[in-house]
Amino acid sequence: MMLEGSYLEVNDITAATTKHFDYGQAEIDFLSVAEPVLGEAIQRLGKIERVTMPDLFTALIHAIVGQLISAKAAHTIWERMQERLGAITPANLAGQRTETIQSCGITMKKAACITDIAKTISTGAFSLEELRELADAEVIQRLMTLKGIGRWTAEMLLIHAMERGDIVSWGDIAIRRGMMKLYELPSLTKEQFDAYRKRYSPYGSVASIYLWRLSFD
């Protein structure tokens, strides 16, 4: 199975307006009771400040950059895009040549997807803001109608821009690795993953924040 990617670490987001994912003691207490093994990790690690991007378009492009490459490579490309292209907005990127976007270090396929999405949104043919009123599954379904957007990318937008509370992405390499480390598993099946994910609900996104950190410990 092709995995879409692994989202950038908190210090890899520059220039764009950011904030921290909003969670507190209620979520920590719930997860600690529902899943004591995770609770022990939470106690050890303390509160993790996970950076989010409230602007949906910026967050979407940021997630596309991170598809199928390492976090380190994605960080380098993201910085280069902001330096060379300027503001990550639909109007600005729609006006860029695809070759210029590609020259920042991404594949021509990704560059073409970014150009297409920027034009689709800048013309009003697709409204990102309307997604805020939809349920998680509907957001994913709607986003996947855009060229180059798969489930993982949509899930990253749900967490890192919309701050939806119950997202644990099977397609995220680091989350899977973090789960394997947490439970000391040599491998992880989809059935095992789903069983753990259900234990975290309705605060799966906070669990994801800790799984990301554990994957890099």
HELIX and SHEET records of a PDB file:
HELIX    1   1 VAL A   10  ASP A   12  5                                   3    
HELIX    2   2 GLN A   25  ALA A   34  1                                  10    
HELIX    3   3 PRO A   36  LEU A   45  1                                  10    
HELIX    4   4 LEU A   56  VAL A   65  1                                  10    
HELIX    5   5 ALA A   71  LEU A   85  1                                  15    
HELIX    6   6 PRO A   90  ALA A   94  1                                   5    
HELIX    7   7 THR A   98  GLN A  102  1                                   5    
HELIX    8   8 MET A  108  SER A  122  1                                  15    
HELIX    9   9 GLU A  129  GLU A  133  5                                   5    
HELIX   10  10 ASP A  136  LEU A  143  1                                   8    
HELIX   11  11 ARG A  151  HIS A  160  1                                  10    
HELIX   12  12 ILE A  173  TYR A  183  1                                  11    
HELIX   13  13 LYS A  190  TYR A  200  1                                  11    
HELIX   14  14 GLY A  204  PHE A  216  1                                  13    
SHEET    1   A 2 LYS A  19  HIS A  20  0                                        
SHEET    2   A 2 VAL A  51  THR A  52 -1                                        
END                                                                             
